[in-house]
Amino acid sequence: MKALVVSQFGPKPKMAIEERSIPQMKPGHTLVKVHAATVNPLSGQVSAGIVSTARAPVVLSNDGSGIVEQSEQFNRGTRVAIFGGGQLGITEDGLQQQWVLVENKRIIQLPDDFTLDEGAALPINYVTAHQAMTRVGRVQPGQVVLISGASGALGHALIQTAVAMGARAIGIVSNAVKAGQALRSGASTVIDLSARTLKDAVLEATDGEGAQLAFDVVGGTLMGQLLSAVGTRGAVVSIGFAGGMTASIDVADVVIHEKRILGYDAWLETDADVAHALTAIQKNIGNGALRPSIDSLFHMDQYAEAYLRLGSRQAMGTILMRV
């Protein structure tokens, strides 16, 4: 089988397609013929050498979809999504290969009306969105939540999850082109940072109250702006740092208004947490509240173009690699 292997991490990682043997079955695992794997921010961070636990050589990607070939738990031919957790694509070979052997607990059977492409875009984005909003942010119906990077794959999942929970989602994007995508995801209002100041726009949209929560996919200088745009006892939940790992905050504003900064890391979730999240996600899939957004599709031999697309930060939805 073919596998895309990163042999050296760094700003210009060494990647190549290699021939490998199909994995052999073992108890508690399922052999899946992979249809598509994501090219997501974690893949970029691992290949860049940012993730300290990762070791090269490794096959990237911690979520994707495929068809069951052999399993003790699932029928042959079952269409599934794979949630790789903190192992696949980091400490174990991930999904950018034609066959993969994964633990049964990482397999999600797809609804009949879901395509395999949509299934590949489902696991990590929606588990992250659900857990960041329920376990960390504790979103309540009627609250106003800000979502940065609102046109991206995770932003899309956060918007849909917030709406499913009865909250009002305000999307934040970097330009007018991305605003339409955030509206299609379900945001009630979209703030274009190329045209408006974030705090003023949020105050205007909330009758001067500010938001109760912000979910920050971008990081960098945007975090401080989000913190200023939440109201008294509001919080920013930091999920990603595609825009930078250093932020500047107004400490007086934090103290006077008792604001909080909370972190979220999907790799700290327990198996029980993930199982609970997947149950809730499948319910919302069933009622039509959640549906992934696909930005682009690349074949394995187009891996360089796929990672360029990821690095451009212009993707509006999930980037997929067909294997």
C-alpha positions in Angstrom: 0.0 0.0 0.0 1.0 3.7 -0.4 1.6 5.9 2.7 2.7 9.5 2.9 5.5 9.6 5.4 7.2 12.5 7.1 10.8 11.5 7.7 12.1 14.8 9.1 10.2 17.7 10.9 10.9 21.4 10.5 9.9 24.5 8.6 10.5 22.5 5.4 9.6 19.0 6.4 10.8 16.0 4.3 7.8 14.1 3.0 7.5 11.3 0.5 5.1 8.5 -0.6 6.4 5.1 0.4 5.3 1.5 -0.2 4.4 -0.4 3.0 2.7 -3.6 3.9 -1.0 -3.6 4.8 -1.3 -3.9 8.6 -2.2 -7.2 10.1 -5.3 -7.7 12.2 -5.1 -7.9 16.0 -7.8 -8.2 18.8 -9.7 -5.0 19.6 -8.8 -3.3 16.3 -10.5 -2.7 12.9 -8.8 -2.8 9.6 -10.1 0.1 7.4 -9.5 0.9 3.8 -9.0 4.6 4.0 -11.1 6.8 1.6 -9.8 10.3 2.7 -7.8 11.8 5.5 -7.8 15.4 6.7 -4.9 17.8 6.2 -5.5 19.8 9.3 -3.7 22.3 11.5 -2.4 19.5 13.8 -0.8 17.8 10.7 1.0 21.1 10.0 2.1 21.5 13.5 3.5 18.0 13.7 5.4 18.2 10.4 6.8 21.6 11.5 8.2 20.1 14.7 5.9 22.0 17.1 4.4 19.0 18.7 7.0 17.7 21.2 5.6 14.2 21.6 5.7 13.4 17.9 8.5 11.4 16.4 9.6 11.0 12.8 9.1 9.0 10.7 5.3 9.2 10.9 2.2 9.2 8.8 0.2 12.3 9.5 -3.6 13.0 10.1 -5.7 12.1 13.1 -9.1 11.9 11.4 -10.5 10.5 8.2 -13.0 8.0 6.8 -13.1 4.7 5.0 -14.7 1.3 4.7 -14.3 -1.6 7.1 -12.3 -4.5 5.7 -12.0 -6.7 8.8 -13.3 -6.3 12.3 -14.6 -8.2 15.3 -17.1 -5.3 16.0 -18.2 -3.9 12.6 -19.5 -5.6 9.5 -17.2 -5.7 6.4 -18.2 -2.8 4.1 -19.4 -0.5 7.0 -18.8 3.1 6.2 -16.9 4.8 9.1 -15.2 7.9 10.3 -12.0 7.6 12.4 -11.2 9.7 15.5 -7.5 9.5 16.0 -7.3 11.2 19.4 -3.9 12.2 20.6 -2.2 9.2 19.1 -2.8 8.8 15.4 -0.6 11.1 13.3 1.4 12.0 16.4 2.8 9.0 18.3 1.4 6.4 15.9 1.0 6.4 12.2 -2.1 8.3 11.1 -4.5 8.2 8.2 -2.6 9.5 5.2 -2.2 5.9 4.0 -4.3 3.5 2.1 -5.0 1.1 4.9 -5.0 1.6 8.7 -5.5 -0.6 11.7 -7.2 1.3 14.5 -8.7 0.6 17.9 -12.4 -0.2 17.8 -13.2 2.7 20.1 -11.9 5.2 17.5 -14.5 4.0 14.9 -17.7 6.0 14.2 -20.3 4.4 12.0 -21.6 7.0 9.5 -25.2 7.8 8.8 -26.5 6.6 5.4 -26.9 10.2 4.1 -23.3 11.2 4.9 -20.7 11.0 2.2 -17.3 9.5 3.0 -15.8 13.0 2.4 -18.2 14.5 5.0 -17.3 11.7 7.3 -13.6 12.4 7.0 -14.2 16.0 8.0 -16.4 15.1 11.0 -14.4 13.6 14.0 -11.9 16.0 15.4 -13.6 19.3 14.5 -16.9 18.3 16.1 -15.5 16.6 19.1 -13.4 19.7 19.7 -16.4 22.0 19.2 -18.7 20.0 21.5 -16.2 19.6 24.3 -14.9 23.2 24.2 -18.4 24.5 24.4 -19.8 22.0 27.0 -16.9 20.9 29.2 -14.8 24.1 29.2 -17.0 27.0 28.1 -20.3 25.6 29.5 -22.4 27.5 26.9 -26.0 28.1 27.9 -29.0 28.7 25.7 -29.4 32.4 24.8 -25.8 33.3 25.4 -23.8 35.3 22.8 -20.6 33.6 21.7 -17.8 34.9 19.5 -16.1 32.5 17.2 -12.8 33.5 15.5 -11.6 31.8 12.3 -15.3 31.4 11.6 -14.9 30.4 7.9 -12.6 27.5 8.7 -13.4 23.9 9.4 -13.3 24.2 13.2 -15.0 27.6 13.1 -17.8 26.0 11.0 -18.2 23.2 13.6 -18.2 25.7 16.5 -20.9 27.8 14.9 -23.1 24.8 14.2 -22.6 23.4 17.7 -23.3 26.8 19.3 -26.6 27.1 17.4 -27.5 23.5 18.2 -27.1 24.4 21.9 -29.4 27.4 21.6 -26.7 30.1 21.7 -26.3 33.1 19.3 -23.1 32.8 17.3 -21.2 35.8 16.1 -18.5 34.8 13.5 -15.3 36.7 13.2 -13.4 36.6 9.8 -10.4 38.4 8.3 -12.0 39.5 5.0 -15.3 39.9 3.2 -14.8 36.8 1.1 -14.9 34.7 4.2 -18.0 36.4 5.7 -20.4 34.6 3.4 -19.1 31.2 4.5 -19.6 32.1 8.2 -23.2 33.1 7.5 -23.9 29.9 5.6 -22.6 28.0 8.7 -25.3 29.6 10.8 -23.7 32.7 12.4 -26.4 35.4 13.1 -23.8 38.2 12.6 -20.4 38.2 11.0 -17.7 40.7 11.8 -15.1 41.4 9.1 -11.9 42.6 10.8 -10.7 44.2 7.6 -13.6 46.7 7.8 -14.5 46.9 11.5 -12.9 47.2 15.0 -13.8 44.0 16.9 -14.8 45.5 20.2 -16.9 48.2 18.7 -18.6 45.8 16.4 -19.4 43.4 19.2 -20.7 46.1 21.5 -23.0 47.3 18.7 -24.3 43.8 18.0 -25.0 43.1 21.7 -26.5 46.5 22.7 -23.3 47.4 24.6 -23.2 44.3 26.7 -20.4 42.3 25.0 -20.4 38.6 24.5 -20.5 36.0 27.3 -17.9 33.8 25.7 -15.4 33.7 22.9 -13.9 30.7 21.2 -10.5 31.5 19.7 -9.2 29.3 17.0 -6.7 31.9 15.7 -4.7 33.1 18.8 -1.9 35.6 18.4 -2.9 39.3 18.7 -6.6 38.4 18.2 -6.9 36.8 21.6 -6.5 40.2 23.4 -9.1 41.7 21.1 -11.5 38.9 21.9 -10.9 39.3 25.6 -11.8 43.0 25.4 -15.0 42.2 23.5 -16.5 39.8 26.2 -18.5 41.4 29.0 -18.1 41.3 32.8 -17.2 37.8 33.9 -16.9 36.6 30.4 -14.3 34.2 29.1 -12.2 33.4 26.1 -11.6 29.7 25.4 -8.3 29.4 23.5 -8.4 26.4 21.1 -5.7 27.2 18.5 -2.8 29.4 17.6 -2.6 29.5 13.8 -2.2 33.3 14.1 0.6 33.1 16.6 1.5 31.8 20.0 2.0 35.1 21.8 -0.9 37.4 23.0 -1.1 40.8 24.6 -3.9 41.4 27.1 -5.2 44.3 29.2 -4.6 43.1 32.7 -6.7 45.9 34.3 -9.7 44.9 32.1 -9.3 41.3 33.2 -9.1 42.2 36.9 -11.8 44.9 36.9 -14.3 42.8 35.0 -13.3 39.4 36.3 -12.6 38.0 32.8 -11.1 34.6 32.3 -8.8 32.8 29.7 -9.4 29.1 29.5 -7.5 26.6 27.4 -8.8 23.6 25.5 -6.8 20.6 24.3 -8.6 17.7 22.6 -5.8 15.4 23.5 -6.7 15.6 27.2 -10.1 14.1 26.6 -10.7 10.7 28.2 -12.2 7.8 26.3 -15.4 8.4 28.3 -15.4 12.1 27.4 -15.0 11.2 23.7 -17.7 8.6 23.8 -20.1 11.0 25.5 -19.3 13.7 22.9 -19.8 11.3 20.0 -23.2 10.3 21.3 -24.3 13.9 21.4 -22.8 14.6 18.0 -24.5 11.7 16.4 -27.8 12.9 17.8 -27.3 16.4 16.3 -26.2 14.8 13.0 -29.5 12.8 13.0 -31.6 16.0 13.4 -29.7 17.8 10.7 -28.0 20.4 13.0 -24.4 19.4 12.1 -22.9 18.9 8.7 -19.2 19.4 7.9 -17.9 21.8 5.3 -15.4 20.7 2.7 -12.9 23.2 1.3 -10.9 21.2 -1.2 -9.8 17.7 -2.2 -6.3 16.6 -3.1 -5.0 13.2 -4.1 -2.0 11.7 -2.3 0.5 12.6 -5.0 -0.7 16.3 -4.6 0.4 16.4 -1.0 2.6 19.4 -1.5 -0.3 21.4 -2.9 -2.5 20.2 0.0 -0.1 21.5 2.6 0.4 24.8 0.8 -3.4 25.2 0.9 -3.3 24.5 4.7 -0.4 27.0 5.2 -2.2 29.7 3.2 -4.9 30.0 5.9 -7.4 30.7 3.1 -9.3 27.4 3.4 -13.0 27.7 4.1 -13.8 24.2 5.4 -11.8 21.0 5.7 -8.9 20.1 3.4 -9.0 16.5 2.4 -6.5 14.1 1.0 -8.0 11.2 -1.0 -5.8 8.2 -0.5 
